Structure formats: structure tokens, C-alpha cells
Amino acid sequence: MGASGRQRLSAVERRKNALQLQLAGVDLRTIAEQVGYADASAAKKAIDRAIADSISRDKEDIDSLRRDEIMRYNRLQAAFWSRAVTDKNPKAADIVLKCIAGRERLRGLQAPTQINVDAQKLGNEILALLDGGDDDAGSV
């Protein structure tokens, strides 16, 4: 049988308290005694779970904010779309393009910058010639 809502709340509160005590510099054995865990190992597991829960909540918050911003871009783009496409309004087209770019950024769709390896090799060869050419520069 699962834990009741009150027991789950109590467990969450205990984990939070244990984490706060650890952040304050209290050792695990003392945390176990003060918060009511069987031993230091149980306190450590509770603290690790509190941290994992916190990270999970942060990720959910970020995902929620990202969704909200994408919806704002969608609404703004919809408001200017017909003027950009039908009326060929340059300001409206610019807003639409910025909305598209903003969504790409939030979703991580922008392609990474590629380096042309041949251009890099040519640059290295030029630098090598310049470095070696210092001795010959005075003889010309």
C-alpha cells in the first residue's frame, strides 16, 4: 500500500530540512538524528533525492518557460503573417523572420557554424610562409 498524502508531504519536508542542514555545514550523522533518519546513509540518500527533485523541477520550469515563449512567437507571427506575405510589408516580414529565428533559438534548431578545413589549411600555410619568410625578407 502506498504512502498517504500526509506521509509524502512529511517525507518531502524531511528531505528539504536535511538538505538545508547539509548546506549549513551540518554532518550527516547529526542530520540523521535531527531530521529522524535511521543513520547517516539514509540522510545522504534523502539529500541526494532532494537535489534530484530540485533539478527536475528546474528543468520543468525551463521547459514551461520555453513553451510560453514559443507560443508568444507564434501569436506575434500570426498577427503579422498576412501583411508580410499578402501585402509584402517589409516591416511585417522582418517581424515574421525574427519570430522564426526566435523559435529556432529556443528549440536549438540553428545549425552549428562550420569551418572550412581547406581555408584553415591555407591560413596555416600562409602563416608558416610568413614565419619562414622573415629570414628571406631582408635578402630581397
C-alpha positions in Angstrom: 0.0 0.0 0.0 1.4 3.5 -0.9 2.1 6.3 1.4 -0.6 8.8 2.2 -0.5 12.4 1.1 0.4 13.5 4.6 3.3 10.9 4.7 4.6 12.0 1.3 4.5 15.6 2.4 6.3 14.8 5.6 9.0 12.9 3.6 9.4 15.9 1.2 9.7 18.2 4.2 12.2 16.0 5.8 14.3 15.8 2.7 14.2 19.6 2.4 15.2 20.0 6.0 18.1 17.6 5.6 19.3 19.4 2.5 19.1 22.8 4.3 21.1 21.4 7.2 23.8 20.0 4.8 24.0 23.3 3.1 24.5 24.9 6.5 27.5 22.5 7.0 25.9 20.0 9.4 27.4 16.5 9.2 25.3 13.6 8.0 25.1 11.8 11.4 23.7 14.9 13.1 21.3 15.5 10.2 20.0 11.9 10.6 19.5 12.5 14.3 17.8 15.9 13.9 15.5 15.0 11.0 14.7 11.5 12.0 16.6 9.2 9.6 17.9 5.8 10.8 21.5 6.7 10.0 23.9 8.9 8.0 23.4 6.8 4.9 19.7 7.3 4.9 20.2 11.1 5.4 22.6 11.1 2.5 20.1 9.3 0.2 17.4 11.8 1.3 19.6 14.7 0.5 20.5 13.2 -2.9 16.8 12.7 -3.7 16.0 16.3 -2.6 18.7 17.6 -5.0 17.4 15.4 -7.9 13.9 16.6 -7.2 15.1 20.2 -7.3 16.9 19.7 -10.6 13.8 18.0 -12.1 11.6 20.9 -11.1 14.1 23.4 -12.5 14.1 21.6 -15.8 10.3 21.5 -15.9 10.2 25.3 -15.1 12.6 25.9 -18.0 10.6 23.8 -20.4 7.4 25.6 -19.4 9.0 29.0 -19.9 10.3 27.8 -23.3 6.8 26.7 -24.3 5.4 30.1 -23.2 7.9 32.0 -25.3 7.3 29.8 -28.4 3.6 30.5 -28.1 4.2 34.2 -27.9 6.3 34.0 -31.1 3.5 32.0 -32.7 0.9 34.7 -31.8 3.1 37.5 -32.9 3.9 35.8 -36.2 0.2 35.1 -36.8 -0.6 38.8 -36.3 1.9 39.9 -39.0 1.8 36.9 -41.4 -0.8 38.2 -43.8 0.8 41.6 -44.0 4.2 40.1 -44.6 3.0 37.6 -47.3 0.0 39.3 -49.0 0.8 43.0 -48.6 4.6 42.4 -49.0 5.1 44.8 -46.0 8.9 44.8 -45.2 8.4 45.6 -41.5 5.9 42.8 -41.1 8.2 40.4 -43.0 11.0 41.4 -40.7 8.9 40.7 -37.6 7.9 37.3 -39.0 11.5 36.4 -39.7 12.5 37.4 -36.2 9.8 35.2 -34.8 11.0 32.2 -36.8 14.6 32.9 -35.7 13.5 33.2 -32.1 11.7 29.9 -32.2 14.7 28.2 -33.8 16.9 29.5 -31.0 14.6 28.3 -28.3 14.3 24.9 -29.9 18.0 24.6 -30.6 17.5 24.2 -34.3 20.2 26.6 -35.5 22.9 24.7 -37.3 26.4 25.0 -35.8 28.9 27.1 -37.6 31.0 25.0 -40.0 34.7 25.7 -40.5 36.1 25.3 -44.0 39.0 22.9 -43.5 40.7 24.0 -46.8 40.6 27.6 -45.8 42.1 26.8 -42.4 44.9 24.8 -44.0 45.6 27.7 -46.4 45.7 30.1 -43.5 48.2 27.8 -41.7 50.3 27.6 -44.8 50.4 31.4 -45.2 51.4 31.8 -41.6 54.1 29.2 -42.0 55.4 31.0 -45.1 55.4 34.3 -43.2 57.2 32.8 -40.3 59.8 31.2 -42.5 59.9 34.3 -44.8 61.3 36.6 -42.1 64.9 35.3 -42.8 64.5 35.8 -46.6 62.7 39.2 -46.3 66.0 41.1 -45.7 67.7 39.5 -48.8 65.2 40.8 -51.3 
